[in-house]
Amino acid sequence: MSVEVKMPDLGTTVESVVLLKWLKQVGEAVKRGEPLCEVQTDKANTELESVAKGTLLKQVIAENTEIPVGTVIAYIGEPGENIPE
């Protein structure tokens, strides 16, 4: 079953972030804790670590897009799994 990767709350005053760059591409293997993408808050740039192990099945958010905390940004699972459109 695929895992939704959501933008976590990165600080008490952070309501949104900009997804700057994907560090993993669709089809690549991902380990739990491995950097998945780079995001920018109002104070700093940081790498967002994967919450699951598997294959990056889908990037939901494009680079350089501002998104609110809690937004689904990607899906990780096994190749061939069904994922939401």
C-alpha atoms as an extended CHARMM CRD file, in Angstrom:
* protein
*
        85  EXT
         1         1  MET       CA              0.0000000000        0.0000000000        0.0000000000  PROA      1               0.0000000000
         2         2  SER       CA              1.4180000000        3.3810000000       -0.9610000000  PROA      2               0.0000000000
         3         3  VAL       CA              2.2430000000        5.9830000000        1.6810000000  PROA      3               0.0000000000
         4         4  GLU       CA              1.2120000000        9.6290000000        1.3970000000  PROA      4               0.0000000000
         5         5  VAL       CA              4.0820000000       11.9970000000        2.0950000000  PROA      5               0.0000000000
         6         6  LYS       CA              2.6780000000       15.1870000000        3.6270000000  PROA      6               0.0000000000
         7         7  MET       CA              4.4400000000       18.4550000000        4.2700000000  PROA      7               0.0000000000
         8         8  PRO       CA              5.0850000000       18.3760000000        8.0310000000  PROA      8               0.0000000000
         9         9  ASP       CA              4.7850000000       21.3170000000       10.3790000000  PROA      9               0.0000000000
        10        10  LEU       CA              8.3360000000       22.6820000000       10.4040000000  PROA      10              0.0000000000
        11        11  GLY       CA              7.8150000000       25.2330000000       13.1480000000  PROA      11              0.0000000000
        12        12  THR       CA              5.1580000000       26.8720000000       15.2510000000  PROA      12              0.0000000000
        13        13  THR       CA              4.8700000000       29.9090000000       12.9880000000  PROA      13              0.0000000000
        14        14  VAL       CA              5.2580000000       28.1220000000        9.6370000000  PROA      14              0.0000000000
        15        15  GLU       CA              1.9690000000       27.8960000000        7.7560000000  PROA      15              0.0000000000
        16        16  SER       CA              3.3740000000       27.3420000000        4.2710000000  PROA      16              0.0000000000
        17        17  VAL       CA              6.6430000000       26.4590000000        2.5560000000  PROA      17              0.0000000000
        18        18  VAL       CA              8.0530000000       26.5190000000       -0.9630000000  PROA      18              0.0000000000
        19        19  LEU       CA              9.0910000000       23.1700000000       -2.3980000000  PROA      19              0.0000000000
        20        20  LEU       CA             12.3260000000       24.2650000000       -4.0560000000  PROA      20              0.0000000000
        21        21  LYS       CA             13.7570000000       21.0860000000       -5.5440000000  PROA      21              0.0000000000
        22        22  TRP       CA             13.1090000000       17.3670000000       -5.7010000000  PROA      22              0.0000000000
        23        23  LEU       CA             16.1740000000       15.3770000000       -4.6360000000  PROA      23              0.0000000000
        24        24  LYS       CA             14.5960000000       12.0640000000       -5.7010000000  PROA      24              0.0000000000
        25        25  GLN       CA             12.8330000000       11.4220000000       -8.9960000000  PROA      25              0.0000000000
        26        26  VAL       CA              9.8430000000        9.1990000000       -9.7870000000  PROA      26              0.0000000000
        27        27  GLY       CA             10.9680000000        5.5770000000      -10.0190000000  PROA      27              0.0000000000
        28        28  GLU       CA             13.9470000000        5.9910000000       -7.6900000000  PROA      28              0.0000000000
        29        29  ALA       CA             14.3640000000        3.9170000000       -4.5450000000  PROA      29              0.0000000000
        30        30  VAL       CA             13.9430000000        5.8540000000       -1.3040000000  PROA      30              0.0000000000
        31        31  LYS       CA             15.0450000000        4.8930000000        2.2040000000  PROA      31              0.0000000000
        32        32  ARG       CA             13.2890000000        6.1080000000        5.3470000000  PROA      32              0.0000000000
        33        33  GLY       CA             15.1310000000        9.2030000000        6.5980000000  PROA      33              0.0000000000
        34        34  GLU       CA             16.7580000000        9.8960000000        3.2310000000  PROA      34              0.0000000000
        35        35  PRO       CA             16.4010000000       13.4540000000        1.8270000000  PROA      35              0.0000000000
        36        36  LEU       CA             13.4260000000       13.5960000000       -0.5480000000  PROA      36              0.0000000000
        37        37  CYS       CA             13.1780000000       17.2860000000       -1.4190000000  PROA      37              0.0000000000
        38        38  GLU       CA             14.4100000000       20.7240000000       -0.4070000000  PROA      38              0.0000000000
        39        39  VAL       CA             11.9490000000       23.2180000000        1.0340000000  PROA      39              0.0000000000
        40        40  GLN       CA             12.1540000000       26.8690000000        2.0160000000  PROA      40              0.0000000000
        41        41  THR       CA             10.4710000000       28.4250000000        5.0380000000  PROA      41              0.0000000000
        42        42  ASP       CA             10.4710000000       32.1010000000        5.9250000000  PROA      42              0.0000000000
        43        43  LYS       CA             13.6900000000       31.4950000000        7.8860000000  PROA      43              0.0000000000
        44        44  ALA       CA             15.7270000000       28.7800000000        6.1700000000  PROA      44              0.0000000000
        45        45  ASN       CA             16.0810000000       26.1260000000        3.4910000000  PROA      45              0.0000000000
        46        46  THR       CA             15.9410000000       22.5480000000        4.7150000000  PROA      46              0.0000000000
        47        47  GLU       CA             15.8200000000       19.0220000000        3.3530000000  PROA      47              0.0000000000
        48        48  LEU       CA             12.6440000000       17.0480000000        3.9840000000  PROA      48              0.0000000000
        49        49  GLU       CA             13.3610000000       13.4210000000        4.8480000000  PROA      49              0.0000000000
        50        50  SER       CA             11.3210000000       10.4850000000        3.5990000000  PROA      50              0.0000000000
        51        51  VAL       CA              8.8450000000        8.9940000000        6.0510000000  PROA      51              0.0000000000
        52        52  ALA       CA              8.8100000000        5.6220000000        4.2780000000  PROA      52              0.0000000000
        53        53  LYS       CA             10.9440000000        3.1100000000        2.4100000000  PROA      53              0.0000000000
        54        54  GLY       CA             10.1060000000        2.1090000000       -1.1570000000  PROA      54              0.0000000000
        55        55  THR       CA              9.9610000000        3.6810000000       -4.5860000000  PROA      55              0.0000000000
        56        56  LEU       CA              8.9580000000        7.2810000000       -5.2830000000  PROA      56              0.0000000000
        57        57  LEU       CA              5.7530000000        6.6480000000       -7.2190000000  PROA      57              0.0000000000
        58        58  LYS       CA              4.5040000000       10.1970000000       -7.7830000000  PROA      58              0.0000000000
        59        59  GLN       CA              5.5130000000       13.8000000000       -7.1570000000  PROA      59              0.0000000000
        60        60  VAL       CA              2.2650000000       15.6790000000       -6.5110000000  PROA      60              0.0000000000
        61        61  ILE       CA              3.7980000000       19.1550000000       -6.1640000000  PROA      61              0.0000000000
        62        62  ALA       CA              5.9950000000       20.8390000000       -8.7710000000  PROA      62              0.0000000000
        63        63  GLU       CA              9.2750000000       22.5360000000       -7.8810000000  PROA      63              0.0000000000
        64        64  ASN       CA              9.0930000000       26.2100000000       -6.8450000000  PROA      64              0.0000000000
        65        65  THR       CA              5.5080000000       25.8460000000       -5.6020000000  PROA      65              0.0000000000
        66        66  GLU       CA              4.2630000000       27.3470000000       -2.3340000000  PROA      66              0.0000000000
        67        67  ILE       CA              2.1310000000       24.9070000000       -0.3590000000  PROA      67              0.0000000000
        68        68  PRO       CA              0.4630000000       24.8560000000        3.0580000000  PROA      68              0.0000000000
        69        69  VAL       CA              1.6180000000       22.5370000000        5.8280000000  PROA      69              0.0000000000
        70        70  GLY       CA             -0.2410000000       19.2230000000        5.6430000000  PROA      70              0.0000000000
        71        71  THR       CA             -0.3780000000       19.0720000000        1.8350000000  PROA      71              0.0000000000
        72        72  VAL       CA              0.3260000000       15.7070000000        0.2180000000  PROA      72              0.0000000000
        73        73  ILE       CA              3.5100000000       16.1730000000       -1.8210000000  PROA      73              0.0000000000
        74        74  ALA       CA              4.3160000000       12.6250000000       -2.9560000000  PROA      74              0.0000000000
        75        75  TYR       CA              3.5300000000        8.9180000000       -2.7880000000  PROA      75              0.0000000000
        76        76  ILE       CA              6.0090000000        6.1790000000       -1.8990000000  PROA      76              0.0000000000
        77        77  GLY       CA              5.3220000000        2.4780000000       -2.3140000000  PROA      77              0.0000000000
        78        78  GLU       CA              6.0210000000       -0.5040000000       -4.5290000000  PROA      78              0.0000000000
        79        79  PRO       CA              6.2970000000       -0.1730000000       -8.3370000000  PROA      79              0.0000000000
        80        80  GLY       CA              2.9570000000       -0.7780000000      -10.0470000000  PROA      80              0.0000000000
        81        81  GLU       CA              0.8360000000        0.1670000000       -7.0470000000  PROA      81              0.0000000000
        82        82  ASN       CA             -2.3170000000        2.1810000000       -7.6550000000  PROA      82              0.0000000000
        83        83  ILE       CA             -2.0550000000        5.7430000000       -6.3920000000  PROA      83              0.0000000000
        84        84  PRO       CA             -4.6030000000        8.5720000000       -6.3140000000  PROA      84              0.0000000000
        85        85  GLU       CA             -4.7710000000       10.7820000000       -9.3780000000  PROA      85              0.0000000000
